[in-house]
Amino acid sequence: MSHAQLPGDDDQRAWNINQDLLDPFTLVHAGAGWVCAKIGISFSWTVLLAVGWEIAEPWLKLKYPDQFPNPSRDAGFNKFTDVGAMLLGWSLGNE
């Protein structure tokens, strides 16, 4: 299946943002999870938010690429890391 080319898909940087297992946005996802815990969002809702974001993100990047600091497509394993980071952040914020 062929995908539309997104701005940033060919960028070569020190971090392969959205292509590596961990990237600078991993911390953003962890922070979002921490904030969810601190404002009282339950773990279940945090899971739904994390997974929902990863499902919606490719469409949003195609529709509104200028709204993203790096609109390149996420590798599959990066999506799992992002979800895991958000849940880890929630766990740390819930202590």
N, C-alpha and C positions, 0 to 999 in steps of 0.2 A: 504494500500500500504506500503510495507516495504522499508526502506531506507538503503543504505550502511552505515556502522558504520564509523564515521569520528574521527580522533584523537581529543581528547578534549570533546567528547560527554559525557563522564562519569566524567569529572573533577568536583570536589566540591571545590568551592572557596567562598570567602566572597561575591563576585559578581558572579551571574550566568550569565557569559558573553554569550550574544546572546539568553538568555532565559528570562531575566527580561525585564520589560518595558523600563527601563533605565539601561545603563551599561557604562563603561568608553568609549566605542566606540561611544556613543551618542555625546560626545564632539568632537570626530574626525569628525563625519558627519556634525555637526554644523560648525566646522572650515572649512570644505571643501566648504560648502555653502557660508560662508563669503568670502573665497578666490575667488569663482566663481563670486560673486558680484564685488569684488575689481578689478578683471582683465577684467570686462566688459561682462561676460557671462550673457545672458538674463535669466529672470525668467523661461521662457518656456524651454530653453535648460537645465537649472538647474534641472527642474522637470524631463526631459528626462534622464539626467545623473543619478539622484538619483534612479529613477525607473529602469532604465537599469542596474545599478550596482546591485540592489537587485535581479533582474532576473538572471544576470550572476553569481553572487557570489556563489550560491550552486555548480554550475558546476565547477567553478574555484577552489573551496575548494576541490572537489573530485579529480580534475586533478593535482592540485599543492598545496597540504596541507602544505608543508614545507614553503610556501611563506606567510602564515598567522600566526600572533601571537597566534590566537586561532581559529582553523579551524572547531569548532563545528557548527552544523546546527543552523541557526537563527529560533527562534519561529516566527510565523506569525505576532503577534502583535509587536515584536521587529523590524521587517522589516518596518512596518508603522511608528514606532517611529523614525527609522533611516531616513526615507524619510522626515518626519516632521521636524526633527532636521536640516537637510540640508536646507530645505526651510526657516526655522526660521533664520538660519545662513545667508542665502542670504538676507533676509529682513533686518537683523541688519547691514550687510555690505553695503547695498544699500542706507542707510540713508545719 
